[in-house]
Amino acid sequence: MRTGNSLAKRACEALAILYLFAAAAPSCFGCSVLAHEALVDALWDIKVKPVLLARYPAATAQDLQRAHGFAYGGAIIQDLGYYPHGSHLFSDLTHYVRTGDFVLALIRQAHDLNELAFALGALSHYSSDIDVHRLATNPGEPMLYPKLMRKFGPAVTYEQNPAAHLKTEFGFDVLEVAKGNFAPQSYHDFIGFYVAEPLLARAFLQNYGINVSDIFPDFHRSVESYRRAVSKTIPKATRVAWAQRAKQIRKSEPGITRRKFVYVMRRSSYEREWGKQYDRPSAGERVAAIFLKLLPPVGPLRTLRFKMPTPRVEKFFMQSFDLAASQYRAQLDAVTTATLQLSNYNYDLGEVAEPGKYRLADRAYANWVNLLARKNYQTLTSPMKASLLAYYRNVDLPFDTKRKPAEWNRLLMQLREINPQPIPAGGP
């Protein structure tokens, strides 16, 4: 029998879990997964498949169908760490540190049809994030959420307001659904994406000097948990699309009904096809989810509300997607001629960011140095060293790491271990 004090304690614990869950809940919206899929599909027949066949001319239709699944996996792989039970460091590195070099490493290390398809999918993520963030998400956020305009100005980055960023991108996913480009089989195929795990491990080690196993307790399980998260995001997008754009959907698809349009993926069906090797929500998360359905969107729960893109923001998205497709097309041509070159863009900003400009990039670099130090720099290569020394060429810059003096002093010591020569304070 529970005492009154015990019940009160449990209620407080549940409310605490609820508050934390609400604050973090926008991550459940995903990172525009359908937009990434759409870019692969837009160029699959006219560009991606010809690149694959140029290198593997004996590939059959069945081989190419499976390779398509690997391209889907590559198209969302950089976001793997941002989903529940992932590794934030993995996605921070692939978004802010040697980002172009990482994609090039995937392409160069690809040894078969599926691995190359996976690498080309990752290339599509590079193109879409850079253009869509810079031209649609960042300027679109303050238009949808005017308080952000007053606080940050006409462009808002992910680090300034993660919730608004993710809600804006979920809105882009809803737009993709509402356009009617996805049949149920398309959703099913996308959820069935494949990850070229050996290739990813090789390329990640080559580019960062870190084993995937160093930052994922169980990488394969993290991939399966990612798949499960995506399988929940897509049905949510179809429900919201129908609620927000049913009139337009009916107009574009006469005879369509909610039952036909809204995609349903029951857990039993999911597990029958893809297994049970994924992390389930904890008891606390389940309790929080129930409360979230019951409580009004006030206080921290306001972060769960999102707004559909306005016509102007929708136009931004379509223009940025078209530009990303054009860039991706040119990059695929360069893959064929072995002339592909990629700059190390900051994915959130869509530009090569100056050191000290972006807090999340500063943290990613500092964490990277720390991991290399734990290995006594045994996996540090000349290109990695050059990247690090270039980033910290001027230690007078306002690096976020300086906010914690002990961490900054440790970083300076590690940089001296990497390069015994004094690091200039004034740099070019």
Long-range contacts (C-beta under 8 A, 24 or more apart in sequence): 13-284, 14-284, 14-287, 14-288, 14-291, 17-284, 17-285, 17-287, 17-288, 18-287, 18-288, 18-291, 18-292, 19-300, 21-284, 21-285, 21-288, 21-289, 21-292, 22-288, 22-292, 22-299, 22-300, 22-301, 22-303, 22-304, 23-300, 23-303, 25-292, 25-303, 25-304, 26-162, 26-163, 26-166, 26-167, 26-303, 26-304, 27-82, 27-83, 27-84, 27-162, 27-166, 28-84, 28-229, 28-232, 28-233, 29-166, 29-167, 29-169, 29-170, 29-173, 29-233, 29-236, 29-306, 30-79, 30-83, 30-166, 30-169, 30-170, 30-173, 30-229, 30-230, 30-233, 31-76, 31-79, 31-82, 31-166, 31-169, 32-128, 32-132, 32-169, 32-170, 32-172, 32-173, 33-76, 33-79, 33-173, 33-190, 33-230, 33-233, 33-234, 34-172, 34-173, 34-176, 34-177, 34-182, 34-190, 34-234, 34-237, 35-128, 35-132, 35-169, 35-172, 35-173, 35-176, 35-321, 36-75, 36-76, 36-124, 36-125, 36-128, 37-72, 37-75, 37-76, 37-186, 37-190, 38-176, 38-181, 38-321, 39-75, 39-124, 39-127, 39-128, 39-321, 39-324, 39-325, 39-328, 40-68, 40-71, 40-72, 40-75, 40-121, 40-124, 41-181, 41-186, 42-325, 43-124, 43-325, 43-328, 43-329, 43-332, 44-68, 44-71, 47-328, 47-329, 47-332, 47-333, 48-117, 48-120, 48-332, 50-336, 51-116, 51-120, 51-332, 51-335, 51-336, 52-113, 52-116, 52-117, 52-120, 54-336, 55-113, 55-116, 56-112, 56-113, 56-116, 59-113, 63-113, 64-113, 66-114, 66-194, 67-113, 67-114, 67-116, 67-117, 68-117, 68-189, 69-189, 69-192, 69-193, 69-194, 70-114, 70-115, 70-117, 70-118, 70-121, 70-193, 70-194, 70-195, 70-196, 71-117, 71-118, 71-120, 71-121, 71-124, 72-121, 72-189, 72-190, 72-192, 72-193, 72-194, 73-118, 73-121, 73-193, 73-194, 73-195, 73-196, 74-106, 74-117, 74-118, 74-119, 74-120, 74-121, 74-122, 74-123, 74-124, 74-125, 74-196, 75-121, 75-122, 75-124, 75-125, 75-193, 76-121, 76-125, 76-193, 76-226, 76-230, 77-118, 77-121, 77-122, 77-125, 77-195, 77-200, 78-122, 78-125, 78-126, 78-129, 78-347, 79-125, 80-222, 80-223, 80-226, 83-225, 83-226, 83-229, 83-230, 84-225, 84-229, 84-279, 84-281, 85-221, 85-222, 85-225, 85-279, 86-216, 86-222, 86-225, 86-226, 87-215, 87-216, 87-222, 89-215, 89-364, 89-367, 89-371, 90-204, 90-212, 90-215, 90-216, 92-360, 92-363, 92-364, 92-367, 93-208, 93-210, 93-364, 93-368, 95-129, 95-346, 95-347, 95-348, 95-360, 95-364, 96-346, 96-347, 96-348, 96-353, 96-358, 96-360, 96-361, 96-364, 96-365, 97-208, 97-344, 97-361, 97-364, 97-365, 97-368, 97-387, 98-207, 98-208, 98-344, 98-384, 98-387, 99-126, 99-342, 99-344, 99-345, 99-346, 99-347, 100-126, 100-341, 100-342, 100-343, 100-344, 100-345, 101-207, 101-342, 101-344, 101-383, 101-387, 102-203, 102-204, 102-207, 102-208, 103-342, 104-340, 104-342, 105-202, 105-203, 105-204, 105-206, 105-207, 106-199, 106-200, 106-203, 107-335, 107-340, 109-199, 109-202, 109-203, 109-206, 110-196, 110-199, 111-199, 114-194, 114-196, 115-196, 115-198, 115-199, 118-194, 118-195, 118-196, 118-199, 118-200, 119-196, 119-199, 119-203, 120-332, 120-335, 123-328, 123-331, 123-332, 123-335, 124-328, 126-342, 126-345, 126-347, 127-324, 127-325, 127-327, 127-328, 127-331, 128-321, 128-324, 128-328, 129-347, 129-350, 130-324, 130-327, 130-345, 130-347, 130-350, 131-320, 131-321, 131-323, 131-324, 131-327, 131-350, 132-172, 132-317, 132-320, 132-321, 132-324, 133-158, 133-347, 133-348, 133-349, 133-350, 134-320, 134-349, 134-350, 134-351, 135-316, 135-319, 135-320, 135-323, 135-350, 136-172, 136-313, 136-316, 136-317, 136-319, 136-320, 136-321, 137-165, 137-168, 137-169, 137-172, 138-348, 138-349, 138-350, 139-316, 140-168, 140-309, 140-313, 140-316, 140-317, 141-165, 141-168, 143-310, 143-312, 143-313, 144-168, 144-171, 144-307, 144-309, 144-310, 144-313, 145-307, 157-348, 157-349, 157-358, 158-348, 158-360, 159-348, 159-358, 159-359, 159-360, 163-303, 167-305, 167-306, 167-307, 168-306, 168-309, 168-313, 170-233, 170-237, 170-240, 170-306, 171-306, 171-307, 171-308, 171-309, 171-313, 172-309, 172-317, 173-233, 173-237, 174-237, 174-240, 174-241, 174-244, 174-245, 174-308, 175-241, 175-309, 175-314, 175-317, 176-237, 177-237, 177-238, 177-241, 178-241, 178-244, 178-245, 178-248, 178-249, 179-252, 180-249, 180-252, 180-253, 184-263, 187-234, 187-238, 187-263, 187-265, 190-230, 190-234, 191-227, 191-230, 191-231, 191-234, 191-265, 191-270, 191-274, 192-273, 192-274, 193-227, 193-230, 195-223, 197-223, 205-379, 206-381, 207-384, 208-368, 208-384, 209-371, 209-372, 209-375, 209-379, 209-380, 209-381, 209-384, 210-368, 210-371, 210-372, 210-379, 214-371, 215-371, 220-277, 221-277, 221-278, 221-279, 224-274, 224-275, 224-277, 224-278, 225-278, 225-279, 227-274, 227-278, 228-270, 228-278, 231-265, 231-270, 232-265, 234-263, 234-265, 235-262, 235-263, 235-264, 235-265, 238-262, 238-263, 244-308, 245-308, 344-387, 354-397, 355-391, 355-392, 355-393, 355-394, 355-397, 355-399, 356-397, 356-398, 356-399, 356-400, 359-400, 362-399, 362-400, 362-401, 363-400, 363-401, 365-391, 365-392, 366-399, 366-401, 366-407, 366-411, 369-411, 369-414, 369-415, 369-418, 370-410, 370-411, 370-414, 372-414, 372-418, 373-414, 373-417, 377-417, 377-418, 380-418, 385-418, 385-419, 388-415, 388-418, 389-415, 389-418, 389-419, 389-423, 392-423, 393-423, 393-424, 393-427, 393-428, 394-424, 394-425, 394-426, 394-427, 394-428, 395-423, 395-424, 395-425, 396-425, 396-426, 396-427
